[in-house]
Amino acid sequence: MDSSDAPIFSAVSHFTHQLYIILRCIGFASKAAIQITPQGIRFSAEDGRVMQGLAFLDKTLFINYVFNPPSSNSGMDIDEDDAEDAPDTSTYPRFLISLTALIETLQIFGLNDSTQPLNPISNPMTGSASNAFSTPALLLNRTCTISYVRPGSPLSLTLTEAGVTTTCELTTYEPDDPSFDSSEDVDIPLQRDAIVFKIIMRSLWLHNAIMELDSTNPTTLTLSASPNKSPYFALSASGGPFGDSTVEFSIDKEPNRSTDTTYRSFNDDGSSKQPRRGKLAPSVAETFLVQPPASKTRVRQSYRFALVRKALRAMAASSKVSIRGDSQGVLSMQFMIELGEAALSSDGPGRAPQALGGGTLGNVSFVDFRFVPLVDDDEENDGEPE
């Protein structure tokens, strides 16, 4: 086959609404960086280099996925089994597009908003009553074909439904920033070997907490976590015109008690019960690991509330979230979005390419948000709750 005549990339999906919901999660920015790889399409959106949203459309989301790298990559082993060790990913096609235009194109036939779940029955946290016009079955007869012919050509999307075909060509841009050629250089770095806390919980709890704190119109969100001192996990909002507020996550009073309990909010009255000492974790958490620096008893870090709020759409569309922070204060919120059995291609489930900041594992997809911390001028507060 003459690779010079074949497009660099083409893919076909029968589940356009899944692509739409995943990309809508990072729709806070007008433009996004795209990198096409043998494993899928990587999207990166950012806000002033202090916030970044990473989404990955794994090739298992498509019924057909063809990637013909440019001739300069012809000597590469693009079938590397371990995506995390795939060499020279920066040489794969990489460009900017209008993310706003791409999302609008994907909903050209009237796709539901991303706050609607893919499967209201299996995802009760964000679901609403299903009816004849909202059931995902109505979305299954749509086909989306994505193609990229050669470097500098538009990204072409062809959508077909009930015999009606629409083709949109999105202009691709080459940025002036030389670091753009390497995704490792432009990503907000999370030091995976220096994680100081990791909390896995239902996205519903985080979504409700952020919505409650948002009522005071704050400017700063402070995350506080301790392995053995109450409050074990708390989110505080400050800087708003209506005062400060805090959400503390409830804890198990019995060490072996199931973690499937409730969450309680605390604002001004300090009405929570003092928990019994011991290795207790927030009852809303599936995983609760905290390792403060040697000189402290608590991890405490602050972020711009307006930036964290931009992840609300991902919180609403996902079922679980992994909240991680490293020793430098970089915060990662990785959201697991359930896609349903229909998301799997005939090739079977794929591996999650974590090195690319997202991925698909089985019938779920991951969207990762990263936040740069605010400079803390008051480091002497070691973790005693106020």
C-alpha positions as CSV (number, residue, x, y, z in Angstrom):
1,M,0.0,0.0,0.0
2,D,1.3,3.4,-0.9
3,S,1.2,5.3,2.4
4,S,1.6,8.6,0.6
5,D,-1.9,8.2,-0.9
6,A,-3.6,7.2,2.4
7,P,-4.8,9.7,4.9
8,I,-2.7,10.0,8.1
9,F,-5.8,9.2,10.2
10,S,-9.4,8.1,9.9
11,A,-11.8,6.7,12.4
12,V,-15.5,5.8,12.4
13,S,-17.8,5.8,15.5
14,H,-21.5,4.8,15.8
15,F,-21.7,6.4,19.2
16,T,-21.2,10.1,18.5
17,H,-22.8,11.1,21.8
18,Q,-20.0,9.4,23.7
19,L,-17.4,11.5,22.0
20,Y,-19.5,14.5,22.6
21,I,-19.8,13.9,26.4
22,I,-16.1,13.2,26.8
23,L,-15.0,16.3,25.0
24,R,-17.7,18.5,26.6
25,C,-16.0,17.8,29.9
26,I,-13.0,19.9,28.8
27,G,-15.1,22.4,26.9
28,F,-14.1,25.3,29.2
29,A,-11.5,26.4,26.6
30,S,-12.1,27.7,23.1
31,K,-9.2,25.8,21.6
32,A,-7.6,22.4,22.3
33,A,-4.3,20.7,21.3
34,I,-4.8,17.4,19.5
35,Q,-2.3,14.6,19.2
36,I,-3.1,11.6,17.1
37,T,-1.5,8.4,18.2
38,P,-1.8,4.6,17.4
39,Q,-3.8,4.2,20.6
40,G,-6.3,7.1,20.1
41,I,-6.7,10.8,20.0
42,R,-5.4,13.0,22.8
43,F,-7.1,16.3,23.6
44,S,-5.6,19.0,25.9
45,A,-7.2,22.2,26.9
46,E,-5.8,24.8,29.3
47,D,-6.4,28.1,31.0
48,G,-3.4,30.3,31.4
49,R,-1.0,27.4,32.0
50,V,-2.5,27.1,35.5
51,M,-5.3,24.6,34.7
52,Q,-5.4,21.8,32.2
53,G,-8.0,19.4,31.0
54,L,-6.9,16.1,29.4
55,A,-9.2,13.8,27.5
56,F,-8.5,10.7,25.4
57,L,-10.6,9.1,22.7
58,D,-9.3,5.6,22.8
59,K,-9.4,3.7,19.5
60,T,-11.8,1.2,21.2
61,L,-14.5,3.9,21.0
62,F,-14.4,3.6,17.2
63,I,-15.6,0.7,15.1
64,N,-12.7,1.4,12.7
65,Y,-9.5,3.2,13.5
66,V,-6.7,3.6,11.0
67,F,-3.4,5.5,11.7
68,N,-0.7,5.9,9.1
69,P,2.0,8.0,10.6
70,P,4.0,10.4,8.4
71,S,7.0,9.0,6.5
72,S,9.4,10.4,9.1
73,N,7.8,8.0,11.6
74,S,7.8,4.9,9.3
75,G,10.6,3.3,11.3
76,M,8.8,3.4,14.6
77,D,7.1,0.5,16.2
78,I,3.6,1.9,16.5
79,D,2.2,-1.3,17.7
80,E,4.0,-1.1,21.1
81,D,1.8,-3.1,23.5
82,D,2.6,-0.9,26.5
83,A,1.3,2.6,25.8
84,E,3.1,4.0,28.9
85,D,6.4,3.0,27.3
86,A,5.6,4.1,23.7
87,P,8.6,5.9,22.3
88,D,8.7,9.4,20.8
89,T,5.0,10.2,21.1
90,S,5.9,13.9,20.3
91,T,6.5,12.9,16.6
92,Y,2.9,12.0,16.1
93,P,0.7,14.6,14.3
94,R,0.0,17.4,16.7
95,F,-2.0,20.6,16.1
96,L,-4.6,23.1,17.5
97,I,-8.3,23.2,16.6
98,S,-11.3,25.1,17.8
99,L,-12.7,22.9,20.6
100,T,-15.9,25.0,20.6
101,A,-16.5,24.3,16.9
102,L,-15.7,20.6,17.3
103,I,-18.2,20.2,20.2
104,E,-20.9,22.1,18.2
105,T,-20.3,19.9,15.2
106,L,-20.7,16.7,17.3
107,Q,-24.2,17.9,18.5
108,I,-25.3,19.0,15.0
109,F,-28.1,16.5,15.2
110,G,-29.3,17.6,18.6
111,L,-27.3,15.5,21.0
112,N,-28.2,15.9,24.7
113,D,-26.1,18.1,27.0
114,S,-23.3,16.3,28.8
115,T,-25.1,16.6,32.1
116,Q,-27.4,13.9,30.9
117,P,-25.8,10.5,31.7
118,L,-25.0,7.9,29.0
119,N,-27.0,5.3,31.0
120,P,-29.5,6.8,33.5
121,I,-30.2,3.4,34.9
122,S,-26.6,2.5,35.7
123,N,-25.5,6.0,36.7
124,P,-28.1,7.3,39.2
125,M,-26.0,10.1,40.5
126,T,-26.6,12.5,37.6
127,G,-29.5,10.7,35.9
128,S,-33.0,11.9,35.3
129,A,-36.1,10.0,34.4
130,S,-35.7,8.2,31.1
131,N,-38.3,8.8,28.4
132,A,-38.9,8.0,24.7
133,F,-37.0,11.1,23.6
134,S,-34.0,10.9,26.0
135,T,-33.1,7.2,25.9
136,P,-29.7,6.5,24.5
137,A,-31.3,4.1,22.0
138,L,-32.2,7.2,19.9
139,L,-28.5,8.0,19.6
140,L,-27.4,4.7,18.2
141,N,-28.1,5.3,14.5
142,R,-25.6,8.1,14.2
143,T,-22.3,7.7,12.5
144,C,-19.3,10.0,12.9
145,T,-16.2,9.7,10.6
146,I,-13.1,11.7,11.6
147,S,-10.2,12.1,9.2
148,Y,-6.9,13.9,8.9
149,V,-5.3,13.7,5.4
150,R,-1.9,15.3,5.8
151,P,0.0,17.8,8.0
152,G,-1.7,21.2,7.7
153,S,-4.9,19.8,6.3
154,P,-8.3,20.4,8.1
155,L,-9.7,17.9,10.6
156,S,-12.7,16.6,8.7
157,L,-15.9,15.3,10.5
158,T,-18.7,13.6,8.5
159,L,-21.9,12.9,10.5
160,T,-24.7,10.8,9.1
161,E,-28.1,10.2,10.5
162,A,-31.2,8.7,8.8
163,G,-29.7,9.3,5.4
164,V,-28.7,12.9,6.1
165,T,-25.0,13.6,5.8
166,T,-23.1,16.7,7.1
167,T,-19.4,17.3,6.5
168,C,-17.5,19.9,8.5
169,E,-13.9,20.8,8.1
170,L,-12.2,22.3,11.1
171,T,-9.1,24.4,10.5
172,T,-5.9,23.2,12.2
173,Y,-3.4,25.6,13.6
174,E,0.3,25.3,14.3
175,P,1.2,27.4,17.4
176,D,4.3,29.5,17.7
177,D,5.3,27.9,21.0
178,P,8.2,25.5,20.2
179,S,7.5,23.4,23.3
180,F,4.2,22.5,21.7
181,D,6.0,19.7,19.8
182,S,6.4,17.7,23.0
183,S,3.3,17.0,25.1
184,E,5.6,16.3,28.1
185,D,6.8,19.9,28.0
186,V,3.3,21.5,27.9
187,D,1.5,19.3,30.4
188,I,1.2,20.5,34.0
189,P,3.5,18.0,35.6
190,L,2.2,15.7,38.3
191,Q,5.0,14.0,40.3
192,R,3.6,10.4,40.5
193,D,6.5,9.4,42.7
194,A,5.8,12.2,45.2
195,I,2.0,11.9,45.8
196,V,1.1,13.2,49.3
197,F,-2.6,12.3,49.1
198,K,-4.9,10.1,47.0
199,I,-8.6,10.0,47.6
200,I,-11.1,8.0,45.4
201,M,-14.7,8.8,45.9
202,R,-18.0,9.2,44.1
203,S,-18.1,12.2,41.9
204,L,-21.5,13.1,43.3
205,W,-19.9,14.0,46.7
206,L,-17.4,16.3,45.1
207,H,-19.9,17.9,42.8
208,N,-22.3,18.6,45.7
209,A,-19.6,20.1,47.8
210,I,-18.3,22.4,45.0
211,M,-21.9,23.5,44.3
212,E,-22.6,24.3,47.9
213,L,-19.3,26.2,48.3
214,D,-20.0,28.1,45.1
215,S,-23.0,29.8,46.8
216,T,-20.7,32.2,48.6
217,N,-19.0,33.3,45.3
218,P,-15.5,32.5,46.7
219,T,-12.2,33.2,45.1
220,T,-10.1,30.5,46.8
221,L,-10.6,26.8,47.4
222,T,-8.5,25.1,50.1
223,L,-8.2,21.4,50.3
224,S,-7.2,19.9,53.7
225,A,-6.5,16.3,54.5
226,S,-5.0,14.5,57.5
227,P,-4.3,10.7,58.0
228,N,-5.2,10.8,61.7
229,K,-6.7,14.1,62.8
230,S,-10.2,15.5,62.3
231,P,-11.3,16.8,59.9
232,Y,-9.8,14.1,57.8
233,F,-10.9,15.6,54.6
234,A,-12.4,19.1,54.1
235,L,-12.9,21.7,51.4
236,S,-13.0,25.3,52.3
237,A,-14.0,28.4,50.3
238,S,-12.9,31.9,51.1
239,G,-12.5,35.3,49.6
240,G,-16.2,35.7,48.6
241,P,-18.5,38.6,49.6
242,F,-20.7,36.3,51.7
243,G,-18.1,34.9,54.0
244,D,-16.2,31.7,54.2
245,S,-17.6,28.2,54.2
246,T,-16.4,24.7,54.7
247,V,-17.5,21.2,53.7
248,E,-16.2,18.4,55.9
249,F,-16.6,14.8,54.7
250,S,-18.1,12.4,57.3
251,I,-16.1,9.6,58.8
252,D,-16.7,6.1,59.9
253,K,-17.1,5.6,63.6
254,E,-16.5,1.9,63.3
255,P,-13.2,0.8,61.6
256,N,-14.8,-2.0,59.7
257,R,-18.0,-0.2,58.7
258,S,-18.9,0.0,55.1
259,T,-17.8,3.2,53.4
260,D,-21.2,3.6,51.7
261,T,-22.7,6.3,54.1
262,T,-23.6,9.9,53.9
263,Y,-21.8,13.2,53.5
264,R,-22.4,16.2,55.9
265,S,-21.8,19.9,55.4
266,F,-20.4,22.2,58.0
267,N,-20.4,26.0,57.5
268,D,-20.3,28.2,60.6
269,D,-21.6,26.3,63.6
270,G,-19.0,23.6,64.0
271,S,-21.8,21.0,64.8
272,S,-19.8,17.9,63.8
273,K,-19.1,15.2,66.4
274,Q,-15.5,14.7,67.4
275,P,-14.4,11.4,65.8
276,R,-12.7,8.6,67.6
277,R,-9.0,8.5,67.0
278,G,-7.5,5.7,64.9
279,K,-7.2,4.9,61.3
280,L,-10.5,6.2,60.2
281,A,-11.2,7.4,56.6
282,P,-14.0,9.6,55.2
283,S,-17.0,7.4,54.8
284,V,-17.5,8.8,51.3
285,A,-14.1,7.6,50.2
286,E,-13.2,4.3,48.6
287,T,-9.5,5.1,48.9
288,F,-8.1,7.5,51.5
289,L,-4.3,7.8,51.6
290,V,-2.6,10.8,53.1
291,Q,1.2,11.3,53.7
292,P,1.9,14.8,54.9
293,P,5.4,16.2,54.8
294,A,7.6,15.2,57.7
295,S,7.2,18.5,59.5
296,K,3.4,18.6,59.2
297,T,0.4,16.7,60.4
298,R,-1.9,17.8,57.5
299,V,-1.8,18.4,53.8
300,R,-3.2,21.8,53.0
301,Q,-3.2,23.5,49.6
302,S,-5.2,26.3,47.9
303,Y,-6.4,26.8,44.4
304,R,-8.4,29.3,42.4
305,F,-12.0,28.4,42.9
306,A,-13.1,29.6,39.5
307,L,-10.7,27.1,37.9
308,V,-11.9,24.1,39.9
309,R,-15.5,25.1,39.1
310,K,-14.7,24.6,35.4
311,A,-14.5,20.9,36.1
312,L,-18.2,20.7,37.3
313,R,-19.3,19.3,34.0
314,A,-16.9,16.4,34.3
315,M,-18.1,15.9,37.9
316,A,-21.7,15.6,36.7
317,A,-20.9,13.3,33.8
318,S,-18.7,10.9,35.8
319,S,-19.3,8.3,38.4
320,K,-16.0,8.4,40.4
321,V,-13.1,10.7,40.9
322,S,-9.5,10.2,41.9
323,I,-8.2,13.3,43.7
324,R,-4.4,13.3,43.9
325,G,-1.8,15.9,45.0
326,D,2.0,15.9,44.8
327,S,4.6,17.5,47.1
328,Q,4.6,20.6,44.9
329,G,0.9,21.2,45.4
330,V,-0.2,20.2,41.8
331,L,-3.7,18.8,42.0
332,S,-5.1,16.1,39.7
333,M,-8.8,15.2,39.5
334,Q,-9.2,12.2,37.3
335,F,-12.9,11.4,36.5
336,M,-14.2,8.0,35.4
337,I,-17.0,8.3,32.9
338,E,-19.1,5.2,32.3
339,L,-19.8,4.6,28.7
340,G,-22.0,1.5,28.7
341,E,-21.4,-1.8,27.0
342,A,-22.1,-0.2,23.6
343,A,-18.8,1.7,23.9
344,L,-16.7,-1.4,23.2
345,S,-15.5,-2.0,19.7
346,S,-15.2,-5.5,18.1
347,D,-11.6,-5.5,19.1
348,G,-12.5,-5.6,22.8
349,P,-11.6,-3.2,25.6
350,G,-8.4,-1.3,25.4
351,R,-5.8,-0.3,28.0
352,A,-5.8,3.1,29.6
353,P,-2.8,5.0,28.2
354,Q,-2.1,6.8,31.4
355,A,1.0,8.5,30.0
356,L,-1.3,10.4,27.7
357,G,-3.3,11.8,30.6
358,G,-6.4,9.8,30.1
359,G,-7.8,6.8,28.4
360,T,-10.3,4.0,28.2
361,L,-10.4,0.9,30.3
362,G,-13.2,-1.5,29.5
363,N,-16.5,0.4,29.2
364,V,-15.2,3.5,31.0
365,S,-13.2,6.6,29.9
366,F,-11.1,9.0,32.0
367,V,-10.8,12.7,31.9
368,D,-8.0,14.3,33.9
369,F,-7.9,17.9,35.2
370,R,-4.7,19.4,36.7
371,F,-4.4,22.6,38.7
372,V,-1.4,24.7,39.8
373,P,-1.6,25.7,43.4
374,L,-1.8,29.3,44.7
375,V,1.3,30.5,46.6
376,D,0.8,30.1,50.3
377,D,2.2,32.9,52.3
378,D,1.1,31.4,55.6
379,E,2.9,28.1,55.8
380,E,3.1,28.1,59.6
381,N,-0.5,26.8,59.9
382,D,0.4,23.2,60.2
383,G,-3.0,21.6,60.0
384,E,-5.0,22.4,63.2
385,P,-8.6,23.0,62.1
386,E,-9.8,26.5,62.6
